[in-house]
């Protein structure tokens, strides 16, 4: 059954959509390994492939913690473009805005030949 779940989710976490080394099988309805085998719900539709971090968060949610959103663990949408059509990349940024953030950070931290930090005036923020 584990192989079928891995294939269904293409070896990616069903919450954060990342491929990680250690993946867990999560029982969506909560009827998993904590119950006797006769009471477990191991239907393919009830099983979700998740990374260890997301699995911990999902299990924590059962106990009343903050719910995981469908886009990312802490964010409903990208903090820059406010969209959900691109996958979450990290720190609240979608994959597109995350790349722009890295480029902007490199530009702002560039030093000139003498070792002084170049001050750049940005007329228009490229992230908007």
Residue pairs with C-beta under 8 A, 6 or more apart in sequence:
1 42
1 44
1 47
2 25
4 44
5 25
5 44
5 47
5 48
5 49
6 23
6 49
8 44
8 49
9 48
9 49
11 19
11 23
11 49
12 18
12 19
12 49
13 19
13 20
13 23
13 49
13 50
13 51
13 54
14 26
14 48
14 49
14 50
14 54
15 48
15 50
15 51
15 54
15 57
15 58
15 68
15 73
16 51
16 53
16 54
16 72
16 73
16 88
17 87
17 88
18 51
20 51
20 52
22 51
22 52
23 49
23 50
23 51
23 52
24 49
24 50
24 51
24 52
24 55
25 32
25 47
25 48
25 49
25 50
26 32
26 47
26 48
26 49
26 50
26 55
26 58
27 33
27 40
27 41
27 42
27 46
27 47
27 48
28 46
28 47
28 48
29 41
29 46
30 62
31 39
31 40
31 41
31 46
32 40
32 41
33 40
50 58
53 73
54 68
54 73
57 65
57 68
57 73
58 68
61 67
61 68
69 75
69 76
70 76
70 84
71 77
71 84
71 88
72 88
72 92
74 92
75 88
75 92
76 84
77 83
77 84
78 84
78 86
78 88
78 92
78 93
78 94
78 97
79 92
79 93
79 97
80 93
80 94
80 97
80 100
80 101
80 127
80 128
81 94
81 96
81 97
81 127
83 94
84 94
85 94
86 94
86 95
86 96
86 97
87 94
87 95
88 94
88 95
89 95
89 97
89 98
89 99
90 98
91 98
93 101
97 127
100 126
100 127
101 127
103 126
104 126
104 127
107 120
108 120
109 117
110 117
110 118
110 120
111 117
111 118
112 118
